[in-house]
C-alpha cells in the first residue's frame, strides 16, 4: 500500500467535475432522508467522473493493493460508505451521507477490496462493501468535522502512517510490520484489513511471490559483480530501483523485499 496524498489528487480534478460534485453535495445537504438516499443510490455516474484523475495519480494502480487490473475497470470506492448501514434491529448503525459527493472520501479500488469476494484459501468473504469498523467500538461520526476523531480499523492508503504498517512475506502474504508485532491494536487493524480489503487474496499473493523471486535473482546476479563497478552491476541496480518506483505494480512490496538483502553494501546504497 503506497501513500496517496488525497488533497493533491483532489486538486487535480477538473473544475467541471468539482462543480458537479459540489452541486450534488448541496442537494444532499438540503434534502430529506428520502432525497439523500435517492441521490446516493443514483450517484455512480457523478462520482465515477473523478476516476481518470485518480488513475493518473497512481498509474492506474488500485490504491489498496497496488495491483493493475487491465481486464477489469477500477471502482471509485467510498472509504467511509455512502449508503446506510443498519444494525440487526433495523436501526441506523452509521450513515456517511455527508461524504457521498466529497472526493476526499474516494479511493481508487480494484474489484476485490471493494466488493464482497470469497477468499478460497481462508474460506471467508472479504471486500469492504458497507463495512467500516472503528477501533474499540467507537461511535461513528455524523458530520464531516466529526470524522477527525474517528479511529478506523481499515488501513487507509491516504494515511501515510497506515502505509507503514504492512510488510510482505516471500510467498506474497501481507503481514504486520515487524516493528509493530507487539502492538495489539495495530495487529488487529492489519488482520481485519487483510480480510475486508482482500489484501491477501491468492492472485495478489501469487504476483508478489513472483516479484520476490525476481528480486532474489537480481540480487544474486548483483552479488556476482559487486566487487567492481561495472555495467552488469549498474544494470541490476537500475532494475531494482525501477521495481521500487512509485508507478510500478506492488512497489511497496518490492521495497520490503529489497530490504531483506540490505546486509549487502551495494543494496544499502539503493535504500
N, C-alpha and C positions, 0 to 999 in steps of 0.2 A: 504494500500500500504506500504510494508516494504522495507526499503532501501537495495539495492543490489550494492555492490562495483564492478563495471564492470571491473575495472583493475585487481582485484583479480580473477574474473571469467575468463577473457581472459588469464590470466597467467596459468590457469589450463588446457587450451586446448592443446591437444597433438601436438607435433612437426609436425607430418604428416599432420594434418588438417591445422595448421597455414601455412605450406609451400604451401598447395593447395590454400588457400585464397590469399597468397602473390602472387602466380603465376597468378591467375585470376586478381588480382588488377593491376599487371604490364601490363597485356593485355588490361585492360580497359583504363588505363592511356595512353597507346601508340596508341590505336585505334581511328578511326574517330567516328562520331556520330552513324553511322550505326552499326559499330562493338560494340560500347558501348551498344546500345540497344539490340543487339543480345545476348551479354554475360549476360546482366541483365535479359532479358526475359527467358533465359535458365539457370539461376543461382541457382535455388532452390536446385538442387542436391548437389551443393557445400556448400551453407551456412547452409543447414539443418544438416550438419555433426557436427556442434557445439552444436546441441540440447542436446545430452547426458550430456555435460559438464554444460550447462545452467540449465538443470533439476536437476543435482546434487547440484547446488548452492542454489536451493530453495525447495528441496524435492519435485520436480515436480510441484510446485505451479506456476500458472500464476503470472508473476511479477506485473501486473496491478491490478488484483482483489484479489490475494491471494487465489483463488479457485483451487481446484483439480478437474480434469475432466476426470475420468478414462474411460469414454465411447468415448472420442474424443482425437485425438492426439494434442499436443501443436504445435503452429506455431513458427517459428523463424521470428519475426517481425522486420522490419527496422523502428527504431524510426523516423528517417528522411527518407521519402520514397525514394526508389531507382529509381522508374520509373518517367518519365517526367510528370509534372503536367502542363497542358495547360490552358490558360485563355479563355474567351469567344470568343476571336478573333483568337484562334489557335496559339498564341504565348506562348513561354515557361514562365510559372509563376515561377517555380523553378524545379531544377533537381539535386538531390544529387547523381549523378552517382559515384562520387569520394568516396562515403561511402558504395557502394553496397557490397563490399567484406571486409569491415572493421568491425570486430566483436565488436568493442566498440560501434557501432551503432545498434547492435542487442538487442532485448528484447524478453524474452520468454513470449508468449501470448497464452491464450486460444482463441477460435474462436470469441467470441463476441466482444472483444476490437479491434480485428484486421480486421474483415470482416464486410461489411455492413449488419446490422441486425436491423430489426424494433422492437422498444420497444413498446409492445402492451399497456402499461399503459399510456404513454405520446403521443403515436401515431406518433412518429418520428423515423427516421432511424439513428442509431448510428453506431459505428465501424469506426476506423480512415482511413483505406484503404490508399488513397493518400493524405489525408488531413493533413496539418501541418501548422496551422496558427501561426503567430508571433504577439506579443503584439504591439498594435498601428500601425499595417500595415507595420511593419519593412520590409526592403528589405532582401530577403533570401540570404544566403551565397553561394558563387560559388567555394569555396575552403574549405578544412578541417580546415585550420587556421582561416578562417572567421567565423566558427560556434561558436567560443568562445564569439563573440559579439552578437550572437542571443539571443532573449528573447522569448522562446517558450511559447505558451499558454498552451499546453498539459502538465499535470503533468508527471514527469519522475521518475520512481522507482529507477533510478540510480543517482538521485539528492537528497541528504539527506534532504535538506531543503524542497523540494517539498513534501516529505513523511510526513512532519509535518503539512501540510495544510488541511488534512482531519480529520473529526470526523464522528461518526455514531450515528444515532438515534436508540432508542429501536426497532423501526419497521424495522431496517436494512438499512434505507436510508443513503447514504453518504451526508455529509454537510460540509461547510467550517468550519474549527476550530474556535471556539467562539472568540478566541483572535484576529482573523482577520476579524470579522464581518463588520468593518467599512473601510476595505481596498477594494476599488472598483476593482482594478486590480486583486487581489487575488480572490475575489468573482467571477469575470468573468472567471478566469482560472479554478476554481473549477466547475462552472456551465458548461462550454464548455467541460471540461474533463469528466464530468458525462455523457454527451451525446456521445462525439466522442470516448470515451473508454468504453461506456456502463457500467460504474461503478455502476449505479443503475438499472441494468436490473432486472426484477422481481425475477428471480431464485436466484441471489446473495442476494437480499434484504431478501428473504424468509429464506435463510440459516443463514444470520446474525441475523435475528429476533429470530430464533430458538436458536442461540448461546446466545443472550441476556437473553432469558428466562431460559436457562440452568445456566447461571452465577447468575441470580437473585435467583434461587432456592438454589444454592450452598451458596450464601451469607446468605440467611435466615437460612440455616442449620448451618452455622458457628456462626451466632448470638446466636443460642441456646446453644452453647458450649464455647463462648468466655470468660466467667468468669474464666475459669480454663483451663490450658494447659492439654489437654487430646488427646488421639488418634483420636477422631472424628474431633476435630478442625484441627489437623495437616493434616488429610486426606483431608479436604476441602481446606486448603492452598495448598497442593500438587496439587490438581486437578485444582485450579485456576492458579497456576504457569505453569502448563502443557499447559493450553489453551493459555497462552501468549508466549509460546516457539516459537522461530523463525520458526521451521519446521512445526508448526501446521497451519491448514487452518484458514484464517481470524484472524491471531494472533494479528494484529494491532487493529482490531475491538474489540477483546477480551480485550486488554489493555484499550481501550476507555471505554468499558462497566464497567470494574472493577473500573476505576477511579470514576465512578458515585457513588460508595459506599465508597469512601475514607474517609468519616467522621467517619468511624469506625477505631479505633486504629489498630486492627488486619489486616485490609485491607491496611492501610497506610504502614504497615511494608512490605507488599508484593511489594509495588511500590517503 
